[in-house]
Amino acid sequence: MIGKYCIVRTYSAGVFAGILESLEVKTGTVTSARRIWYWEGAASLSQLAMEGTSLPEKCKFPCEVDQVLLTEIIEVIPCTDKAIESIKGVPVWKK
């Protein structure tokens, strides 16, 4: 999955979508990463990774960061092209 756009779930830091650059044991680096803070339009992260969201206007995905180092990774799901386009198309959420 290295080099692929994935959804990465951690034990305590939440969920991120981006390019998995490295993964060793439970630690990895994700580039072009967006935190998946809240979503609607997909029943689970698995569906989000396969189909994207059908309700992008109701999702809360903050801005993309260049790189994030994540520890305690517990799940990595590669995304389809359709899902990548959908996730990237969600407007940047600002409070």
For each residue, the residues with C-beta under 8 A, 3 or more apart:
1: 4 6 20 23 76 78
2: 20 21 22 23
3: 19 20 21
4: 1 19 20 78 79
5: 17 18 19 20 32 78 79 84
6: 1 17 18 19 20 30 49 76 77 78 79
7: 15 16 17 36 45 48 49 75 76 77 79
8: 15 16 17 18 20 28 30 70 73 75 76
9: 14 15 45 73 74 75 76 77
10: 13 14 15 16 70 71 72 73 74
11: 72 73 74
12: 72
13: 10 16 70 71 72
14: 9 10 35 36 37
15: 7 8 9 10 35 36 45
16: 7 8 10 13 30 33 34 35 36 68 70
17: 5 6 7 8 33 34 36 61 79 87
18: 5 6 8 30 31 32 33 34 64 68
19: 3 4 5 6 30 31 32 33
20: 1 2 3 4 5 6 8 23 28 29 30 76
21: 2 3 28 29 30 31 67
22: 2 28 29
23: 1 2 20 27 28 73 76
24: 27 28
25:
26: 71 72 73 74
27: 23 24 69 70 71 72 73
28: 8 20 21 22 23 24 69 70 73 76
29: 20 21 22 67 68 69 70
30: 6 8 16 18 19 20 21 33 67 68 70
31: 18 19 21 66 67
32: 5 18 19 64 66
33: 16 17 18 19 30 64 65 66 67 68
34: 16 17 18 61 62 63 64 65 87 88 90
35: 14 15 16 61 62
36: 7 14 15 16 17 39 45 48 59 61 87
37: 14 60 61 62 93
38: 59 60
39: 36 42 48 53 58 59 60 61
40: 53 55 58 59
41: 52 53 54 55 56 58 59
42: 39 45 47 48 51 52 53 54
43: 47
44: 47 48
45: 7 9 15 36 42 48 49 75 77
46: 49 50 77
47: 42 43 44 50 51
48: 7 36 39 42 44 45 51 52 53 83 87
49: 6 7 45 46 77 78 79 80 83
50: 46 47 79 80 82 83
51: 42 47 48 54 80 82 83 86
52: 41 42 48 82 83 84 85 86 87 89
53: 39 40 41 42 48 56 59 86 87 90
54: 41 42 51
55: 40 41 58 59
56: 41 53 59 86 89 90 91
57: 91
58: 39 40 41 55
59: 36 38 39 40 41 53 55 56 90 93
60: 37 38 39 93
61: 17 34 35 36 37 39 87 90 92 93
62: 34 35 37 92 93 94
63: 34 92
64: 18 32 33 34
65: 33 34 68
66: 31 32 33
67: 21 29 30 31 33
68: 16 18 29 30 33 65
69: 27 28 29
70: 8 10 13 16 27 28 29 30 73
71: 10 13 26 27
72: 10 11 12 13 26 27
73: 8 9 10 11 23 26 27 28 70 76
74: 9 10 11 26
75: 7 8 9 45
76: 1 6 7 8 9 20 23 28 73
77: 6 7 9 45 46 49
78: 1 4 5 6 49
79: 4 5 6 7 17 49 50 83 84 87
80: 49 50 51 83 84
81: 84 85
82: 50 51 52 85 86
83: 48 49 50 51 52 79 80 86 87
84: 5 52 79 80 81 87 88
85: 52 81 82 88 89
86: 51 52 53 56 82 83 89 90
87: 17 34 36 48 52 53 61 79 83 84 90
88: 34 84 85
89: 52 56 85 86
90: 34 53 56 59 61 86 87 93
91: 56 57
92: 61 62 63
93: 37 59 60 61 62 90
94: 62
95:
